[in-house]
């Protein structure tokens, strides 16, 4: 018997997918994976994709099959899902604070290679104590704020103090630097983004020189994202890239310019919300079944694919209002939306529906959906 809460099953035509559904066009998705993997091989730099984008064990395994050294994520609960799913190298690119979360993190280190970020002395002490009590070793990255204004210590002498504290603990293995500039990913104009990244790279260089002068080596310098990775890779400083959205892309990334055009010249949209038209009560307007509970609009409204005369006007909980200037839509029709922001959109769904050549080929659970602890 088919589970009624599953939007599709392999073998059915795309036209039969229940809506709203999170759809992945597999040919494009696989090409995106190969493109990034090939870039990293050419540049001789490691790839550790950010799994907060997809929250999927199935996708993580495909990325590793194409050469990724492991994955990164943001939460202990996400890391648990990936380790339980067979991923053996997980970097939690976040500060993990509090005895319960630290205990869970340390327990994972008994079964997989687990790394974590720190940016203060108290956290270092707490991690070391928990690791000592369990007899495990934690890999630790010192997070440096290179412009994001979020987590991370400022470049300077505090870097040396924290590096020394990590080095002095037998339970902590100093891996290097976490240097990710999130704000830079979505700077629209190429020249402005290049300037912002140039300033951040200067901070990374200064930090490395300071550490080396004091006798510390940084085996790994990790960071970068889909909007900035070419700059970090070209710097010769970074050893590992943490790109995430490249596998799916979204409407927001579609407005970010590369050197010669949109980032979509290299990576195409592969993630869509398939939505059904549920009402056509007046001319020039239609209502679909994909509202706020089906996709995130924090980075802007979704775009319609292959429907130039239709635009998404606004969303309520369960409805999306479309402007249909040509009156081309009717109840029962289905259209594809390119979500404004892929990461939080994914977290609203239980399943990916993988499609190819007009048919459903695969169904993957969003394994770490709701894992926010």
N, C-alpha and C positions, 0 to 999 in steps of 0.2 A: 504493500500500500504506500502511495506517495505521501510524504509529509506535507500537509497543506501550508506549512510555514516555510517551505523551501520554494524559491521562485521559479525553479526550473530543474530539469534533469538532463543528463547527457543524452544526446541523440535527437532531442526535440528541435523543431525549427525556431529561429529567433523570434518569429512572430507570436509564438505561444508563451514566451516568458511572461510571468506575472509581474505586475508593476506596483510600486517603483522598485527597481532592481539595480544592483551595482554590477555593471557589465564591464568586462575586460576584453578588448579585441586582441586576441593572442598573437597574431602576426606582428602587430605594431609593438606590443608589450615585449615580445622576445627580441625584436630588433633593438629596442631601447636598451635592454640588458646587454646585448652584444656590443652595442656602440660604446657604452661606458667601459665595459670590460676590455675592449680592444684599445681604447684610449689609455687606460692604466698600464696595459702591457707595453704599449709604445713608449710611454713616459717612465717605465720602470718604477712605478709607484703602486703601493698596495691600495686595495679598495675594501673598505668596511662599510657597506651600505647601511643607512639608517632605517631600521625596521619599524620605527614609530610611524613611518609613512604607510606601510602596508599591514602591519600587525599580523602577518601570515607566516606560519611555519613553512607552508608549501612554497611561497615565493622566496623566502630566505634560502631554502635548499636550492632553488634554481640559481640564485645569485652566487651561492658558494660553488655550485657545479660549473659556473662560468668564471671561476677564479677568485672570488672574494675570499679574504682570509678569515672572515667571521662576520658578525653583524654588531651594530650598536642599537641601543634602545634608551629609554628615559626613565623607566620605572622598574622597581624590583619585581613587581608582579608580571610585567612584560618579560623580564629576563627569565623568570620561572617557567613561563609558557614555552619559551624558545629552548631552554635547556631540557625541559621535559619532552620536547618534540625532537630532540636529537641534535640540536645545534651546540657544538662543543666549545665555541669561543665567542663570548658575549661581553661587550663593553657597555656598561651603564654610564652614559655620558652626562652624568648629573651628580649632584651631591646627595648622598643618602644619609639621612639624619634620623635619630631616634632608635632606641634599643630594639624594638620589634622589627623594623625594616633592616637594621644592620644585621640582626641575627639571621634573618631570611637570606640576606645577601651572602653572608659567610657560609651558610649551609650550601648554597649553590656552588661555592668555590671548592667544595669537596667532590663535586661531580663534573665540573667543567672549568675551563680557563675563564675566570671572571675578573673584570677590571672595573674601576670606579674612579670618579673625579673627587678631588678635595680642593677647598679654598680657605680652610681655617684650621688652626691648631687643635681646637677641641675635637673636631670631627676626626682628625688624624689619630688622636689618642683613643677615642672611642672605637674606631675601626681596628686599631692594633690590639686593644684589650679583647674585643670579641674574637678576633682571629686567633689570638693566643689561647683563649679558653677552648676553642674548637680544634686547635692544632692545625689550622690551615694557613695558607699564604694568600694574601690579596694583592693583586696588581693595582697600582695606584698611579693616576695621572694628576699632575698639578694643573688646575684650570687657571688660565690667565685671561683677564678681560682685555681684549684687543679692540674694543669699540662697541660691543653689544650693550653695555650698561646693565648687565643682568648678573649672573653668577661669575665668579672668578676673581682672583686677586689682581691688584694693579701691578704692572711691571715695576720692578724695583727691589729693594732690600727684603721685603716680605717674601718674595719668591725664594730667596736664599734660606730664610728661616724655616719655611715650610718644607723645602727640599731636604734640609738637614734633618728635620723631624721625621720625615718619611725614611730617609737613609738610616737613621739611628734605630729604627724598629725592625727587628728580625722577622716580624710577621708581615711587613709591607714591602713590596717590591716596586721601587720607583721605575716607572715605565717611560716617563717623559712628560710632554705637554699636551693638554687639551686646549686648542686655540681655534675656536669657531666663532665666526662673525655673522650671526643670524640676520641682523638688520641689513647687511649688504646684499643678501640674496635677491631682494626684490627692488633694489634701486633700478628704476626703469632705463635710464640712459647709460649707455656703455661707458662713456668717458667719465661720468660721475661715479659709477661703480668702480671703475679702474682706479680712480683717485682714492676712493675710500679704502679699497683693498691695499693700495700702495702704503697708506698710512698704517694699516693694521699689520702688514708684513714687516714694516720697520720695527714695530713693537715686539714682534716675535723674534726678529734678529737680535734686538737689544737684549731680550731675555735670555736667549741662547748664549750670547757672549758673556753675560753676567754669570750664568751658571758654569760655563766652561772655565771662566777665569778663577772660579772658586773650586774647581776640581770635579764638578758634576757633569756627567754625560747624559744626554737625552736619547735613548735608543729610538724612541718614536715621537714624531711631531704630528699630531692628528687633528683633523678639522675639515673645513671646506664643505660646500653644499652645491646644489645644482646650479645656482646662479653665479657661483664664484670659483668653481673648482679649477678652471683653466688658469686663473691667476695663481692659486696656491701651487698647482702642479709645476708651473713655469718658474716659480721662485727658487727651486732647488732646496728649499727649507723643509717643506712638508714631506713626510714619508708615507702618509696614509690619508685617504680621502673618505669622507663620511656622507657622500651624496645620498639623498633619499628619493626626492620627487621625480627624478629623471625617468623612473620606470613608468609613471603615469602621466605626468605633467597636469596642468590645470589651467583655468582661464586666467588666473593671475600671472602665472609664469609665461603665458602667451603674450603678455604685454611687456615683458622684460627683453631688452634688446641685446643681441650679441654684437660682435664686432661688425658683422655684415648683414644683420637682420635679426629677426626674432630667434629666441632660443629654440623655438619649434622647428627651426631648420635642421637641428641636430636630433632632437627628441620630439616625437609626435604624441598627440593625445591618444592614450590607449584606455583611459578610464572614463566611463560615462554612467550617468543615471538614465536608465530607460524608464520613461514615464508615460502613463496613459492619459489621453484626453477624456475627462469625465463629464464635462459640461461645455456647452456652446450656447449660452443663453442670450447673447447679444452679438450684433455684428462687430467685427474687428477685435473680438476678445475670445479667448478660450481658457478653460481651467483644467490644469493637470493634477495628478495625484502625488506630485513630489513637492512637498513643502519643507518647512524647517526641520522636520524629523527625518528627512531623506537626504539632505545635503546642507553643508555649512555655507553661510554667506558672509562670514567674518572678513573675507578678502574680496567681497563683491559678489554680485549675482552671477548665476551660471550663464553660459552661452548656449545657443542652439546649434547643433551640428547639421549642416546641409539644409538649413531652413532660413534663407536670407530675409524672408519677409516676416519672420516670427522672432519676437524677443521676449525674454522673461522680465516681467515688470515688478512683481513683488511676491512675497511668500508669507503665508500664515502657517500654523502648525501642520496641517494636512493638505494644504492646497497651494498651488502655484498659479498666478494669473499671468497669462501670456497675451501679448499684443499680436494679433493675427491680421495684419493689414490687408492681406489678399483673401481673407476668409477661406484659407486652404485647409483648415482643420475641422474634423468632425468627431463627435463622441465615439470612442473606441479606437481612434488612431493612436499610434505610439511614436514618440519622438525621443531623440537622444539629447541629453544635457551634458555639457562639459562643466563639471563643478568648479566653483570659484576657488576652493581650497581643498586639495585632495585629502590631506591627512585627517582633519576632523570629520570629513564626509565618510571616509572609510569606517571610522569608529561608530557610525550610526547603523551599520549593517552587520548582519550575521554571515552573509555569504557573498563570495565573488562568483559571478557567472561568466565563465570563459567561453568565448564564441569564436568560430572560424568558419568562413565560407557559408554563412547563413544558418549555421546550426550550433547548438550548445555542445561544446566538447568536454568541459570540465566544470566542476563545482568545488570551490575551496572555501573552507570556513575562515572567517576573520578571527583567527585563533586567539588573539590577545585583545579582542574587543572589550572595552570597559575596564581594562587593567590599568588603574590609575593610582595604585598604592605604591 
